[in-house]
Each structure stands twice: as C-alpha cells, then as structure tokens.
C-alpha cells in the first residue's frame, strides 16, 4: 500500500497538479524534510515528475530546487552528501564481489560519480 501525504498546494492555486489529482499523493512534511527528500531522490537520478508522484511534493518546488532558485547552497550540499553516500554504498557492494566483476563494478561507480558531480 502506498502512503500518501498532504500537498503544499493551496485550494485556490490555479496550477494543475502534476500528476493529476486522481494519481497524486499529498505531502504534509515540513519544507526542510521535502528538500532533503528531493536531494536524495535527485542524487539517485530519479525524475522530478516521479518524485512529485511518489512523495506528493509540489512539482514547482522540485523544479525551483533543481534550478537553484530556492535554497541553492543547502540543496547542493545535500545532493553532494547523498551522491557520496551512494558512491560508498556501491563501492561496498563491489567489495563483496571478487576479481574482474568487482573491478568493473567499482570503475562504473567511480565513473558515474565523476560525471554526476559536475551537474
């Protein structure tokens, strides 16, 4: 069962929610926690529309965070933290393997981390 939360959008907001009302969740989390969740999902390369659908966070908030218009420095620090954590997880998973498979998995993780840190 999917947990749904209250949305940040007000009743008189003229924008259409993304996704439409029948499919979206509502988010009652504080804005600080929403920023953390968006940073974590972004670090794992989840699309903004998917974040909005899964968590019920307003798509306008997600897009403003990704564009650097809202809480830019904090969001960047969080994304860097979550990307580094993901790299450590992937390197730990590679250490459980042996030989060529471990080497290849480690190289893929490092290459992706280097590509994503420039974003």
C-alpha positions in Angstrom: 0.0 0.0 0.0 1.3 3.4 -0.9 1.5 6.1 1.8 0.1 9.4 0.7 0.7 12.8 2.3 -0.8 16.3 2.0 0.4 18.6 -0.7 1.9 22.1 -0.4 -0.6 23.5 -3.0 -3.4 25.6 -1.6 -7.0 25.1 -2.6 -7.1 28.3 -4.7 -3.9 27.5 -6.6 -4.7 27.8 -10.4 -2.0 25.4 -11.4 -2.8 21.8 -12.4 -1.1 19.3 -10.1 1.5 17.0 -11.6 0.4 14.2 -11.7 -3.4 14.8 -11.9 -5.4 14.7 -8.7 -6.5 11.0 -9.1 -2.9 9.8 -9.1 -1.1 12.2 -6.8 -0.3 11.9 -3.1 -0.5 14.7 -0.6 2.6 15.8 1.4 2.3 17.1 5.0 6.1 17.0 5.6 7.9 20.2 6.6 9.6 22.0 3.7 13.1 21.2 5.2 12.3 17.5 5.0 10.9 17.9 1.5 14.2 19.5 0.4 16.2 16.6 1.9 14.0 14.0 0.1 14.2 15.8 -3.2 18.0 16.0 -2.8 18.2 12.3 -2.1 16.0 11.2 -4.9 17.9 13.6 -7.3 21.2 12.0 -6.2 19.8 8.7 -7.2 18.8 10.1 -10.6 15.0 9.9 -10.1 13.0 12.1 -12.5 11.3 15.2 -10.9 7.8 14.1 -12.0 8.4 10.7 -10.4 9.5 12.5 -7.2 6.3 14.5 -7.2 4.2 11.4 -7.8 5.8 9.3 -5.2 6.1 11.9 -2.4 3.4 14.4 -3.2 5.8 17.2 -3.2 4.8 20.2 -5.4 6.5 20.0 -8.8 7.1 23.7 -8.7 9.2 23.3 -5.5 11.2 20.4 -7.1 11.9 22.4 -10.2 12.9 25.5 -8.3 15.3 23.4 -6.2 16.9 21.8 -9.3 17.2 25.2 -11.0 18.9 26.7 -7.9 16.2 29.3 -7.3 15.3 28.1 -3.8 17.7 27.1 -1.0 20.5 26.6 -3.6 23.5 26.2 -1.3 21.7 23.9 1.1 20.3 21.8 -1.7 23.8 21.4 -3.4 25.3 20.3 -0.1 22.6 17.7 0.4 22.9 16.4 -3.1 26.7 16.1 -2.7 26.2 14.3 0.6 23.7 11.8 -0.9 25.9 11.2 -4.0 28.9 10.5 -1.8 26.8 8.1 0.3 25.6 6.4 -2.8 29.2 6.0 -4.1 30.2 4.4 -0.7 27.3 2.0 -1.0 28.2 1.0 -4.5 31.8 0.6 -3.6 30.8 -1.6 -0.6 28.7 -3.7 -2.9 31.7 -4.1 -5.3 33.9 -5.2 -2.4 31.6 -8.1 -1.8 32.4 -9.4 -5.3 35.8 -10.8 -6.5 38.0 -10.4 -9.4 37.0 -8.8 -12.7 33.4 -8.3 -11.6 34.4 -6.3 -8.5 36.9 -4.2 -10.6 34.3 -3.4 -13.3 31.6 -2.5 -10.7 34.0 -0.2 -8.9 35.0 1.5 -12.1 31.4 2.0 -13.2 30.5 3.5 -9.8 33.6 5.9 -9.8 32.9 7.0 -13.4 29.2 7.7 -12.7 30.2 9.7 -9.6 32.7 11.8 -11.5 30.1 12.5 -14.2 27.4 13.4 -11.7 29.5 15.7 -9.5 29.7 18.2 -12.4 25.9 18.6 -12.5 
